Amino acid sequence: MPAQSWPPGGGLRGVPHTYTLFCPPLPTAPRIARDYVATVLRSLDLHRLADDAALCASEVVTNAFRHGGGCGSLLLLTAGSGEVRVTVYDSDPEHPVAGAAGREADGEAESGRGLYILDALTEGKWGTEPGAPPWLGGADGKGVWFVLTVGGGPGPLPGRTDPAPDAPPGADPGSGS
């Protein structure tokens, strides 16, 4: 008898798939979140979204770790209806702002680019929502969410040029050779 796929008919039809992960207030939390999101999406045959979703989740969990007040964060991933939505809840009531006070991130800075990356990879489909689970601040906490569309895709990051297909490794991306 052939193996049955779930949901019947395969893909993301039917009931959305929902997964949760508690991210402890540890420096390893962003890496764990990144690996978790990539593994879940690959198990759902959403390989094309796995890397972008994992990077975005890592950026949001990093912000929760840095600014969340030490309670950790909760990652909620839902895949269905042609999209993947990830929400990361934390206890920090402040909503994120791209760059320092909204300015462009300094090219030499070690931080400040996460929300720009998030915005580029999600084509602007991200935001915040008030409230978090009671043990993460309840009404004083917040959720930062993003959506990636199955079958869509933003292409390369702004300002990024990939080497020509026949370029040798390490070639200058702007030169084409």
C-alpha positions, 0 to 999 in steps of 0.5 A: 500500500502506498504511503499516505501524505498528510494532509490528504492531497499533500502540500499545505491544503487543509488544516494549518500546521502550527508549531511552538518553541520556547526560546530561553534567555540564552545566547544560543536561542537565535541559533536554536530558533533558526535550526527549528524553523528550517527543520520544520519547513523542510519537513513540510517540503517548504525547502524554498522558504526554509532559509529565509524564514530561518534567518528572519526568525533568528533576527527576531529572536535575537532582538527578543533576547537583547531587549526582552527583559530576560524572560525568554521568548515564544516562537509560534510558526503557522504554515498553511493557506499559501503562507508561513507566518512566524510570531515571536513573543517577548516581554519588552513593551517597546516595538522595534524600529529599524536601525538606531532611531530609524536611521540606516544601519552603519555598514561597519556596525555589528548590529542594527541591520536585522529589521532591514533584512527582515523587511527585505526578505518578507517584502515588507510583510512584518509588524508587531501586535500587542500582548504576549503570553502571561508569563512573558509580560501579558498585556505589557509584552508584544509579538513581532511577526512576519509572513513569507508567501509560498511560491513568492519570493523577494529575490536578492537583497537590495544592494547585493549582486551575485557573481556571474554563473561562470565566475570563479569563487571569490570573484568581485560580484560587481565585476562579473568575472 
